[in-house]
Amino acid sequence: MTNIECIQTPAAPTAIGPYSQAIKSGALVFLSGQIPLDPDTMALVEGGIDEHTRQVFRNLSAVAEAADACLQNAVKLTIYLTDLNNFTQVNNIMAEHFSEPYPARATIQVSALPKQAMVEIDAIIAV
C-alpha cells in the first residue's frame, strides 16, 4: 500500500467538510479545492473575480508549501467557475503564477460553489 500523508496548515482555510487540505502519496500531492476564503476569518474575501482568484492561488500555494512542494510544479488543475465569462480574467491571473510548461487543466462552469464563491481550484503537484 502507498504511504499516505495528510497535509494541514493554518496558512490556508481549514476544511469546511470531512476532507483534508491535501494528501501526499508517493511523488504526488493532491490539493483539495480551494475557494477564496481568508484563512484568518474563514470568510470570503471582498471584491470580484480577480481578488477571489488571487486568494484561491494564495491558499493553494500555502497548502503546497506545507507539503514541501511548490504550486509551480502543478501537473493538473481543475478550475470551477460559476460564470464562464470570467474565463479570461482567471487565465490572466493563472499566468501570474505559472510559466511554461503550464499544467494540464480543465475549466468547468458549475451552478454553485460552497459559500457562494465564484471560483474554486484544485491541483495535483509533482514533488
C-alpha positions in Angstrom: 0.0 0.0 0.0 1.2 3.5 -0.8 2.3 5.7 2.0 -0.3 8.5 2.5 0.4 11.7 4.5 -2.3 14.2 5.4 -1.2 17.8 4.8 -2.6 20.6 7.1 -1.6 24.2 7.5 -3.1 27.2 9.4 -1.9 29.4 6.5 -4.8 28.2 4.4 -8.5 27.9 5.3 -9.5 24.9 7.4 -11.6 22.2 5.6 -15.3 23.1 5.7 -16.2 19.4 5.5 -14.8 15.9 6.0 -11.7 16.2 3.8 -8.0 17.1 4.1 -6.4 20.3 2.7 -4.1 17.9 0.8 -2.9 14.3 0.7 0.6 13.4 -0.2 1.1 10.0 -1.8 4.4 9.0 -3.3 5.6 11.7 -5.7 2.3 13.5 -5.9 0.4 15.9 -3.7 -3.4 16.1 -4.2 -4.7 19.5 -3.1 -8.4 19.8 -2.3 -10.3 22.6 -4.0 -9.8 26.0 -2.5 -12.3 28.8 -2.6 -11.4 32.4 -1.8 -11.6 32.2 2.0 -9.4 34.3 4.2 -7.7 31.7 6.4 -7.9 34.1 9.4 -11.6 34.9 9.2 -12.9 31.9 7.2 -15.0 34.5 5.2 -14.9 35.1 1.5 -12.5 37.9 0.6 -14.2 41.1 -0.7 -14.0 42.0 -4.4 -14.7 40.5 -7.7 -13.3 37.6 -9.7 -9.7 39.0 -9.7 -9.5 39.2 -5.9 -11.2 35.9 -5.5 -8.9 34.1 -7.9 -5.8 35.6 -6.3 -6.9 34.4 -2.9 -7.5 30.9 -4.2 -4.0 30.8 -5.6 -2.6 32.1 -2.2 -4.5 29.3 -0.5 -3.2 26.7 -2.9 0.3 28.0 -2.5 0.1 27.8 1.3 -1.0 24.2 1.2 1.6 23.3 -1.4 4.3 24.8 0.8 3.0 22.8 3.8 3.7 19.7 1.7 7.2 20.9 1.0 6.1 21.4 -2.6 5.7 24.3 -4.9 2.5 25.3 -6.7 4.6 26.0 -9.9 5.1 22.2 -10.0 1.4 21.5 -10.6 0.8 18.9 -13.2 -3.0 19.3 -13.3 -5.5 22.0 -12.2 -9.3 21.9 -12.3 -11.0 25.3 -12.2 -14.6 25.6 -11.3 -16.3 28.9 -12.3 -19.9 29.9 -11.6 -19.6 32.2 -14.7 -17.5 31.2 -17.8 -17.5 34.9 -18.7 -14.7 35.1 -16.1 -12.5 32.7 -18.0 -10.2 35.3 -19.5 -9.6 37.0 -16.1 -8.8 33.7 -14.4 -6.4 32.8 -17.2 -4.6 36.1 -16.8 -4.2 35.6 -13.0 -3.1 32.0 -13.6 -0.4 33.3 -15.9 1.0 35.3 -12.9 1.6 32.0 -11.1 2.8 29.6 -13.7 5.2 29.6 -16.6 5.7 27.1 -19.4 5.2 24.2 -19.4 1.8 25.0 -18.0 -0.1 22.4 -16.0 -2.8 20.4 -17.7 -6.1 21.9 -16.9 -9.9 21.6 -17.1 -12.2 24.6 -16.6 -15.8 23.8 -15.8 -18.8 26.1 -15.3 -20.9 25.0 -12.3 -24.2 26.3 -11.0 -22.9 27.0 -7.5 -19.9 26.6 -5.2 -19.6 26.5 -1.4 -20.2 29.8 0.4 -21.4 31.3 -2.9 -17.8 31.6 -4.2 -17.2 32.5 -7.8 -14.2 30.2 -8.3 -12.7 27.0 -6.9 -9.5 25.4 -8.0 -7.9 22.1 -7.0 -4.5 20.8 -8.0 -2.2 17.8 -8.4 1.5 18.7 -7.8 4.6 16.6 -8.5 7.2 16.5 -5.8 
